[in-house]
Amino acid sequence: MKKVRSLFAVLLSVSMVSSMALCAGAEEKSAEDYSGTLVVYSPHDTDPLNAGIAAFEEAYPNVTVELVADGTGNLLNRIAAEADAPLADVLWGGGADSLAAYKDYFQPYEPSCIDLLDSSLYDPDYYWIGESPLPMVFLVNTDLVAEEDIPSSWADLADSKWEGQIVMADPASSGSAFTQLCTMLMLYGEESDDYAAGWDFVASLMDNLVITSSSSSAHKDVDAGEYAIGITLEKAAVQYDTSDSGHLAIVYPEDGTSAVPDGVAIVKDCPNQELAELFVEFVLSAECQTSQNVDYGRRPIRSDVEAEGLPTLDSITLMDYNFDYAANNKSDIIDLWKDLLVE
């Protein structure tokens, strides 16, 4: 998937026409009628992020996007700190469970394509909208791991032979890593006791884990041979052409994994409401969803856009992810995680 067959140039002419009246309830305007500066905060990987921004600016030539890229946790904390005088208009990306924990800092917006989205993949009051389901996977360097030793489950990661060989981002700063942590808690624990057995399982992994501040390390460092295994997002793993590389394998854990969507949300009292709504409509459009899938392995969220080059969700063992618990208890979960790091 490293080779990019960019559809943006082909689809922009379609997008510019279809986007003229994308905003539900808005007066019809031409693309050139929109103008100004839009501030987008995003934790997305550089290539799909820059491609999406460039496509939006080409579709709306009188709009300039100012981009702030950082980890989900850092961006959410920044939005909270700026709440009295918001600087950002839109947060594009970040696990929806993380966005839900900060929903007080967003404002509702119902996109025009809402009927094409599964109701489990957006906030019921439209404070955030899912824009790409994200199964969690393992990326394995097969130069370092024999075929018979490739882990097939989360439980396999607890084997002592992986001491210091499994890289994972820090859940305190990375939204995807927070979802990975909650996935393990919920697979091995129960809500009735705040997932105590899940915490025991995570504790059993700590000697094996290498925690990094950047979520990209979980796949880049495995590709480079610095670590044997990375816990990462499907969208990141598939950026490496595993069929041709000869040294990488993607594993969908057989004991279950989560597929919490990345979300997009409009910042409460943002400076550029109209442009923020326009951007949400754009990233949810069939054109953008198709391009992000074909070029960057991102899984579409719309029912009318088929995922290319990815296994169907019904072929993956998906666990019952307790979305409400993750969102409502995020700060406590992060505090317990920090306690584990210093033990």
C-alpha positions as CSV (number, residue, x, y, z in Angstrom):
1,M,0.0,0.0,0.0
2,K,3.0,2.3,0.0
3,K,2.6,3.0,-3.6
4,V,0.1,5.8,-4.0
5,R,-2.5,5.6,-6.7
6,S,-3.8,9.1,-6.0
7,L,-7.5,9.5,-6.9
8,F,-7.7,13.1,-5.6
9,A,-6.9,14.7,-9.0
10,V,-9.5,12.5,-10.7
11,L,-12.2,13.1,-8.0
12,L,-11.7,16.7,-7.3
13,S,-13.8,17.9,-10.3
14,V,-16.6,15.7,-9.0
15,S,-16.1,16.8,-5.4
16,M,-16.1,20.5,-6.3
17,V,-19.5,20.1,-8.0
18,S,-21.1,17.8,-5.4
19,S,-19.7,19.9,-2.5
20,M,-21.4,23.0,-3.5
21,A,-24.5,22.2,-1.4
22,L,-23.0,19.7,1.0
23,C,-23.8,21.5,4.3
24,A,-27.3,20.4,5.3
25,G,-29.7,23.2,5.5
26,A,-27.1,25.7,4.1
27,E,-27.9,28.1,1.3
28,E,-26.4,26.7,-1.9
29,K,-23.0,28.4,-2.7
30,S,-20.3,27.8,-5.3
31,A,-16.9,26.5,-4.1
32,E,-15.4,29.9,-4.9
33,D,-17.9,31.6,-2.6
34,Y,-16.3,30.1,0.5
35,S,-13.3,32.1,1.8
36,G,-11.2,32.6,4.9
37,T,-8.8,30.6,7.1
38,L,-9.8,27.3,8.7
39,V,-7.7,25.9,11.6
40,V,-7.6,22.1,11.8
41,Y,-6.0,20.2,14.6
42,S,-5.2,16.6,13.7
43,P,-3.3,13.5,14.9
44,H,-3.4,11.8,11.5
45,D,-0.3,10.4,9.8
46,T,1.5,13.0,7.7
47,D,0.7,11.6,4.2
48,P,-3.1,11.1,4.4
49,L,-3.4,14.3,6.5
50,N,-1.5,16.4,4.0
51,A,-3.3,14.8,1.0
52,G,-6.7,15.5,2.6
53,I,-5.9,19.1,3.4
54,A,-4.5,19.7,-0.1
55,A,-7.6,18.2,-1.7
56,F,-9.9,20.4,0.5
57,E,-7.9,23.5,-0.5
58,E,-8.0,22.6,-4.1
59,A,-11.8,22.1,-4.0
60,Y,-12.2,25.4,-2.2
61,P,-9.5,27.6,-3.6
62,N,-10.3,30.7,-1.5
63,V,-10.0,28.8,1.8
64,T,-6.6,28.4,3.5
65,V,-6.1,25.6,6.1
66,E,-3.8,26.2,9.0
67,L,-2.8,22.8,10.4
68,V,-1.6,21.9,13.8
69,A,-0.5,18.2,14.0
70,D,0.1,16.4,17.3
71,G,-1.1,13.4,19.3
72,T,-4.7,13.1,20.2
73,G,-4.3,13.6,23.9
74,N,-2.1,16.7,23.4
75,L,-4.6,18.2,21.0
76,L,-7.6,17.6,23.2
77,N,-5.8,19.1,26.2
78,R,-5.0,22.1,24.0
79,I,-8.6,22.5,22.9
80,A,-9.6,22.4,26.6
81,A,-7.0,25.0,27.6
82,E,-8.2,27.3,24.8
83,A,-11.9,26.9,25.6
84,D,-12.4,30.6,26.6
85,A,-10.9,31.8,23.3
86,P,-10.8,28.9,20.8
87,L,-8.2,28.9,18.2
88,A,-9.1,25.6,16.4
89,D,-12.2,25.1,14.3
90,V,-12.1,21.3,13.7
91,L,-10.4,18.3,15.2
92,W,-9.9,15.7,12.5
93,G,-9.0,12.4,13.8
94,G,-8.4,10.8,17.2
95,G,-10.3,7.8,18.6
96,A,-14.0,8.6,19.2
97,D,-13.8,7.3,22.8
98,S,-11.2,10.1,23.4
99,L,-13.3,12.7,21.7
100,A,-16.3,11.6,23.7
101,A,-14.4,12.3,26.9
102,Y,-14.0,15.9,25.8
103,K,-17.5,16.4,24.2
104,D,-18.1,19.5,26.4
105,Y,-15.5,21.3,24.2
106,F,-17.3,20.4,20.9
107,Q,-20.5,21.6,19.3
108,P,-23.1,19.3,17.6
109,Y,-23.3,19.1,13.8
110,E,-25.4,16.6,11.9
111,P,-23.8,16.0,8.5
112,S,-25.8,15.5,5.4
113,C,-24.7,11.9,4.9
114,I,-25.9,10.8,8.4
115,D,-28.2,8.2,6.9
116,L,-25.2,6.4,5.4
117,L,-23.5,5.9,8.8
118,D,-24.1,3.2,11.3
119,S,-25.6,4.8,14.4
120,S,-23.0,3.2,16.6
121,L,-20.3,5.2,14.9
122,Y,-21.3,8.7,15.8
123,D,-22.4,10.5,18.9
124,P,-26.2,10.4,19.3
125,D,-26.3,14.2,19.7
126,Y,-23.7,14.7,16.9
127,Y,-20.9,16.1,19.0
128,W,-18.5,13.9,17.1
129,I,-18.9,11.9,13.9
130,G,-16.9,8.7,13.1
131,E,-14.9,9.0,9.9
132,S,-13.0,5.7,9.8
133,P,-13.3,2.5,11.8
134,L,-9.9,1.5,13.2
135,P,-9.3,-2.1,14.1
136,M,-6.3,-2.6,16.3
137,V,-3.6,-5.0,15.0
138,F,-0.1,-6.3,15.6
139,L,2.6,-5.5,13.1
140,V,5.3,-8.2,13.2
141,N,8.8,-8.0,11.8
142,T,9.3,-11.5,10.4
143,D,13.1,-11.0,10.1
144,L,13.1,-11.0,13.9
145,V,10.1,-13.4,14.6
146,A,10.0,-16.9,13.2
147,E,6.7,-17.9,11.5
148,E,5.8,-20.3,14.3
149,D,6.3,-17.6,16.9
150,I,4.1,-14.9,15.4
151,P,1.6,-14.0,18.1
152,S,-2.0,-14.6,17.2
153,S,-3.6,-13.1,20.3
154,W,-3.2,-10.5,23.0
155,A,-2.5,-13.3,25.4
156,D,0.6,-14.3,23.3
157,L,2.1,-10.9,23.9
158,A,2.5,-11.8,27.6
159,D,5.2,-14.4,26.9
160,S,8.5,-13.5,28.6
161,K,10.4,-14.1,25.3
162,W,9.1,-10.7,24.1
163,E,10.7,-8.8,26.9
164,G,11.6,-5.3,25.6
165,Q,10.4,-6.3,22.1
166,I,6.9,-4.9,21.8
167,V,6.5,-1.2,21.0
168,M,3.4,0.7,21.9
169,A,2.6,4.4,22.1
170,D,1.7,6.1,25.4
171,P,-2.0,6.0,26.2
172,A,-1.6,9.3,28.1
173,S,-0.7,11.2,24.9
174,S,-2.0,8.9,22.0
175,G,-5.7,8.4,21.4
176,S,-5.1,5.1,19.5
177,A,-2.9,3.8,22.4
178,F,-5.7,4.7,24.9
179,T,-8.0,2.6,22.8
180,Q,-5.5,-0.2,22.7
181,L,-5.2,-0.1,26.5
182,C,-9.0,-0.2,26.9
183,T,-9.2,-3.0,24.4
184,M,-7.0,-5.2,26.6
185,L,-8.8,-4.1,29.8
186,M,-12.2,-5.1,28.3
187,L,-11.0,-8.3,26.8
188,Y,-9.7,-9.7,30.1
189,G,-11.8,-7.8,32.7
190,E,-15.3,-6.9,33.7
191,E,-17.0,-3.5,34.2
192,S,-18.4,-4.7,37.6
193,D,-15.0,-4.3,39.2
194,D,-13.5,-1.7,36.9
195,Y,-11.8,-4.3,34.8
196,A,-9.5,-5.4,37.6
197,A,-8.5,-8.6,35.7
198,G,-7.8,-6.5,32.7
199,W,-5.4,-4.4,34.6
200,D,-3.7,-7.6,35.9
201,F,-3.2,-8.6,32.3
202,V,-1.8,-5.3,31.3
203,A,0.6,-5.4,34.3
204,S,1.8,-8.8,33.0
205,L,2.9,-7.1,29.8
206,M,4.8,-4.3,31.2
207,D,8.3,-5.9,31.0
208,N,7.6,-6.7,27.4
209,L,6.4,-3.2,26.4
210,V,8.5,-0.3,25.2
211,I,6.4,2.9,25.5
212,T,7.0,5.7,23.1
213,S,5.6,9.2,22.9
214,S,4.8,8.9,19.2
215,S,2.2,6.5,17.9
216,S,4.1,6.3,14.6
217,S,6.9,4.5,16.4
218,A,4.7,1.5,16.8
219,H,4.9,0.7,13.1
220,K,8.0,2.6,11.9
221,D,10.3,1.1,14.4
222,V,9.1,-2.4,13.7
223,D,9.6,-1.8,10.0
224,A,13.1,-0.6,10.7
225,G,13.9,-3.7,12.8
226,E,14.3,-1.9,16.1
227,Y,11.5,-4.0,17.7
228,A,9.9,-7.3,16.8
229,I,6.2,-6.4,17.4
230,G,4.2,-3.2,17.3
231,I,0.7,-2.7,18.7
232,T,-0.8,-0.3,16.2
233,L,-3.7,0.8,14.0
234,E,-4.8,-1.1,10.9
235,K,-4.5,2.1,8.9
236,A,-0.9,2.5,9.9
237,A,0.1,-1.1,9.4
238,V,-1.3,-1.4,5.9
239,Q,0.8,1.6,4.8
240,Y,3.6,-1.0,4.6
241,D,3.3,-3.3,1.7
242,T,3.5,-6.5,3.7
243,S,3.0,-8.8,0.7
244,D,6.0,-7.4,-1.1
245,S,8.2,-6.3,1.8
246,G,9.0,-9.9,2.9
247,H,9.6,-8.9,6.5
248,L,6.3,-7.7,7.9
249,A,3.0,-9.4,8.8
250,I,-0.3,-7.9,10.1
251,V,-2.1,-9.9,12.8
252,Y,-5.8,-9.4,13.7
253,P,-5.9,-10.8,17.3
254,E,-7.9,-14.0,17.3
255,D,-9.1,-13.4,20.8
256,G,-10.7,-10.2,19.7
257,T,-9.9,-6.6,18.9
258,S,-11.7,-3.3,18.8
259,A,-12.7,-1.1,15.8
260,V,-13.4,2.3,17.5
261,P,-13.7,4.9,14.7
262,D,-11.5,8.0,14.3
263,G,-13.8,10.9,14.7
264,V,-14.2,14.5,13.4
265,A,-15.6,17.2,15.6
266,I,-16.3,21.0,15.4
267,V,-14.8,22.9,18.3
268,K,-17.3,24.7,20.5
269,D,-17.5,28.5,19.7
270,C,-14.9,28.0,16.9
271,P,-14.0,31.2,14.9
272,N,-15.1,29.8,11.5
273,Q,-18.3,27.8,11.9
274,E,-19.3,27.7,8.3
275,L,-15.9,26.5,7.1
276,A,-15.8,24.0,9.9
277,E,-19.1,22.5,8.7
278,L,-17.8,22.5,5.2
279,F,-14.7,20.6,6.2
280,V,-16.7,18.0,8.1
281,E,-18.8,17.4,5.0
282,F,-15.7,17.1,2.9
283,V,-13.9,14.5,4.9
284,L,-17.2,12.5,5.1
285,S,-17.8,12.8,1.4
286,A,-17.7,9.6,-0.8
287,E,-14.8,11.2,-2.8
288,C,-12.6,11.8,0.2
289,Q,-13.5,8.5,1.8
290,T,-12.7,6.6,-1.4
291,S,-9.4,8.4,-1.9
292,Q,-8.2,7.9,1.7
293,N,-9.0,4.2,1.4
294,V,-7.4,3.6,-1.9
295,D,-4.3,5.7,-1.3
296,Y,-3.7,5.3,2.4
297,G,-5.5,2.1,3.5
298,R,-8.1,3.9,5.7
299,R,-11.4,2.1,6.2
300,P,-14.4,4.0,4.9
301,I,-17.3,4.7,7.3
302,R,-20.0,5.3,4.7
303,S,-22.2,2.3,3.7
304,D,-22.0,3.3,0.0
305,V,-18.1,3.2,-0.1
306,E,-16.6,-0.3,-0.1
307,A,-13.2,-0.8,1.5
308,E,-10.5,-1.8,-1.0
309,G,-7.7,-4.0,0.0
310,L,-8.9,-4.7,3.6
311,P,-10.6,-7.7,5.2
312,T,-14.3,-7.1,5.9
313,L,-15.2,-6.2,9.5
314,D,-17.3,-9.3,9.8
315,S,-14.2,-11.5,9.1
316,I,-12.4,-10.0,12.1
317,T,-13.1,-11.1,15.6
318,L,-14.4,-7.9,17.2
319,M,-14.8,-7.6,20.9
320,D,-17.6,-5.8,22.8
321,Y,-15.9,-2.4,23.4
322,N,-17.4,-0.5,26.3
323,F,-17.4,2.9,24.7
324,D,-19.2,4.7,27.5
325,Y,-16.9,3.4,30.2
326,A,-13.8,4.4,28.2
327,A,-15.2,7.9,27.6
328,N,-16.5,8.5,31.1
329,N,-13.5,7.1,32.9
330,K,-10.6,8.3,30.8
331,S,-8.8,10.4,33.4
332,D,-9.0,7.5,35.9
333,I,-7.8,5.0,33.4
334,I,-4.8,7.3,32.5
335,D,-3.9,7.8,36.1
336,L,-3.9,4.0,36.7
337,W,-1.8,3.5,33.6
338,K,0.8,6.1,34.9
339,D,0.9,4.2,38.1
340,L,1.8,1.0,36.2
341,L,4.6,2.8,34.4
342,V,6.4,3.9,37.6
343,E,6.0,0.6,39.5
